[in-house]
């Protein structure tokens, strides 16, 4: 498993709930900021630890955006526990 996909374990369920609670636009901008910050950290890292940390941060942002995209695509009458499936 790559460090980019590792946050999927934690974000897969909670991404939709976070987007519903705080709004798509706010979470989308925050996720985009996390992706940019993680990618920047990978780019300027001078050791393996910071590179791995950057990949994890970047993965959190990307997977939250992916969950938001999935929530947006599904009709709202399929709500289960606050997360549209």
C-alpha positions as CSV (number, residue, x, y, z in Angstrom):
1,X,0.0,0.0,0.0
2,X,1.3,3.4,-0.9
3,X,1.5,6.3,1.5
4,X,-0.7,8.3,-0.8
5,X,-3.5,5.7,-0.5
6,X,-3.0,4.9,3.2
7,X,-5.3,7.7,4.5
8,X,-8.2,6.1,2.6
9,X,-8.7,3.8,5.6
10,X,-9.6,6.8,7.7
11,X,-11.1,9.2,5.1
12,X,-13.3,6.8,3.1
13,X,-16.3,6.9,5.5
14,X,-15.8,10.3,7.2
15,X,-15.2,12.3,4.0
16,X,-18.8,12.4,3.1
17,X,-19.8,13.2,6.7
18,X,-17.3,16.0,6.8
19,X,-18.5,17.4,3.5
20,X,-22.2,17.3,4.6
21,X,-21.4,19.0,8.0
22,X,-19.1,21.8,6.8
23,X,-20.2,22.3,3.2
24,X,-18.7,21.2,0.0
25,X,-17.0,24.4,-0.9
26,X,-15.2,24.8,2.5
27,X,-14.0,21.2,2.5
28,X,-13.1,21.3,-1.1
29,X,-10.9,24.4,-0.6
30,X,-9.3,22.8,2.5
31,X,-8.7,19.5,0.6
32,X,-7.1,21.3,-2.3
33,X,-4.9,23.2,0.2
34,X,-3.8,19.9,1.8
35,X,-3.0,18.5,-1.6
36,X,-0.9,21.5,-2.5
37,X,0.8,21.6,0.9
38,X,1.6,17.9,0.8
39,X,3.0,18.1,-2.7
40,X,5.1,21.2,-1.8
41,X,6.4,19.3,1.3
42,X,7.5,16.4,-1.0
43,X,9.2,18.8,-3.4
44,X,11.2,20.6,-0.7
45,X,11.9,17.6,1.5
46,X,15.5,16.7,2.1
47,X,15.0,13.4,3.9
48,X,12.7,10.4,3.5
49,X,10.6,11.2,6.6
50,X,9.4,14.5,5.3
51,X,8.7,13.0,1.9
52,X,6.6,10.3,3.4
53,X,4.7,12.9,5.5
54,X,4.1,15.0,2.4
55,X,2.6,12.0,0.6
56,X,0.3,11.2,3.5
57,X,-0.9,14.9,3.7
58,X,-1.4,14.9,-0.1
59,X,-3.3,11.7,0.1
60,X,-5.7,13.0,2.8
61,X,-6.5,16.0,0.6
62,X,-7.0,13.9,-2.6
63,X,-9.1,11.3,-0.9
64,X,-11.3,13.8,0.8
65,X,-11.9,15.4,-2.7
66,X,-12.7,12.0,-4.1
67,X,-15.3,11.3,-1.3
68,X,-16.8,14.7,-2.0
69,X,-17.1,13.9,-5.6
70,X,-18.8,10.6,-4.8
71,X,-21.2,12.4,-2.5
72,X,-22.1,15.0,-5.1
73,X,-22.8,12.3,-7.8
74,X,-25.3,10.3,-5.7
75,X,-28.9,11.5,-5.2
76,X,-29.7,12.7,-1.7
77,X,-32.5,10.2,-1.1
78,X,-29.9,7.5,-0.5
79,X,-28.6,9.0,2.8
80,X,-27.4,6.4,5.3
81,X,-25.9,7.6,8.6
82,X,-25.1,11.0,7.1
83,X,-23.0,9.5,4.3
84,X,-24.5,9.0,0.9
85,X,-23.7,5.6,-0.5
